[in-house]
Amino acid sequence: MGEGEQTILELVDALKHGTETRGIPGLLTKAKKQVSQLTPRKRVNNLDKFPHPARELFPNSRYKTLLGFNPVTYILTSRGCPFQCTFCDHGLWGRETTFHSPEWIIDEIQHCLAQGAREIYIYDETFSLNKERAKTICKLIIEKNIKFSWVVSSRVDTVDRELIELLKQAGCRQIRFGVESGLDKNLQTIGKNITIKKVRHTFDLCDQVGIDTYAYFMIGLPSETLQDMEETINFAIQLNPGWTNFNILTMKPGTKVYRQAAQQGHLPPNLWEGLLDGTVSEEDCFWPTPGVTKTDLLSMKKKAHIQFYLRAGFIKKRLHELFTTNRYRLYLSVIRSMLGNFFTRAEKS
């Protein structure tokens, strides 16, 4: 449990030499149906002490971007998130944040490119949490003339125009933002602590600089009405990001919203065990409110995607990109490949 590098090393050493595994910090063991008490392992502050992953042992060429344009890989440049969103379980890293140095990251990027990657997803929860560090990384990429496509996730309150411009110059093609709702009251309820005004400003900056955006939204928030959901859908359309995704709030065990729902009797018993063995569905983790059923939530999610993607503004934007960049050659090659595979299968059958 927790950071695994040192724990797995000590476990392997213990197994290799036949010594006791119980008591290794960060490791839970089980004997005679008894689970050992966990000895916590301290967080690692100096992430640069770890060597780069042995990516040469991995079948890198098998992994491509969605449409198969580029070999793709992921890297993690920081661990942890200090924010207090009620729907987030903070996963493995918790709220304490640690960082790789910009120099370590540049080495890691070059190692990925040497293994054939042409696109890299920075998998940090908030790449720009330390804004000056993010700017330094961009400047090093520009100075060293490292050519590749990359994607980052961020928050609208941790970027400014200078950083967005540097990201664009350094080859970053898309910034992904968790917007979550189109209403200020909902953003405060879930502890997001951003404003609609700030969201609009940041997305306007991205449009001005010419960097693609991806916005994540949620519906089914605590006390949210169907009208509130409609307002979020309309806001997403007005915001007009390059891409978007709508999800229904799912109450993960360990989150504040989970504890709130449990106190109010909105959760089935043994939710976590039920999710693991299949006796509880994801829909059981939704938070229905007076006048809003689980069926309503599923219908609103479908409606949101249809209204956003099947509108003239989105289609026009994508077509403009298609025929004003060299991507149309890539799209056509993918279509030809798909048609070729289809006819080949048809002939064999």
Buried (B, 14 or more C-beta within 10 A) or exposed (E): EBBEBBBEEBBEEBEEEEEEBEEBBBBEBEEEEEEBEEEEBEBBEEBEEEEEBEBEEEEBEEBEBEEEBBBBBEBBBBBBBEBEBBBBBBEEBBEEBBBBBBEBBBBBBBBBBEBEBBBBBBBBBBBBBBBEBBBBBBBBBEEEEBEBBBBBBBBBBBBBEEBBBBBBEBBBBBBBBBBBBBBBEBBEBBBBEBBBEBBBEBBEBBBEBEBBBBBBBBBBBBEBEBEBBBBBBEBBBEBBBBBBBBEBBBBBEEBBBBBBBBEEEBBEEEBEEBBEEEEBEEEBBBBBBEEBEBEBBBEBBEBBBEBBEEEEEBEEEEEEEEEEEEEEEBEEEEEEEEEEEEEEEEEEE
